[in-house]
Amino acid sequence: MSCKNYTVDRIEEDIAVLFDDDDNKSALPVFELPENLKEGDILQFDEESETFIIDHESTANRKASIEQRFKKLFKK
């Protein structure tokens, strides 16, 4: 199975702006993406089935990492 990862940068009306791991930008209609999509979610695109799924584990890990950085930043 071949997958590519994307991060949801923002949602503008009914368009989601995504960045892949190489920082390439894509804009897709929200209706083509999983329900309950939120900014900051990590998506996996399965090239064989041509579908996106939310990678909840990677999303949670990234959010925890960002929170840790903010805590360190504001301790100073």
C-alpha positions, 0 to 999 in steps of 0.5 A: 500500500502506497500512502502520502501524508498531508497536513490540513493547514486551513479550511476556507469556506468549503476548500481545504488547503493541504501541505504534503511532507515536501511542503507542496500546497494543494487545495481540495473541496472539503466534500472530497475529504473525511468528515469532521476534518479540522485544521491541523489534522494529518491525512494519509492519501492511499494512492491505490484506493484514491482516498484520504483518511485522518491519521488520528495518532499522528495528529495527536502526536503533532499537537502534543509536540506543538504544545510542548514547544509552547510550554518551553517558549513561555517558561523563559 
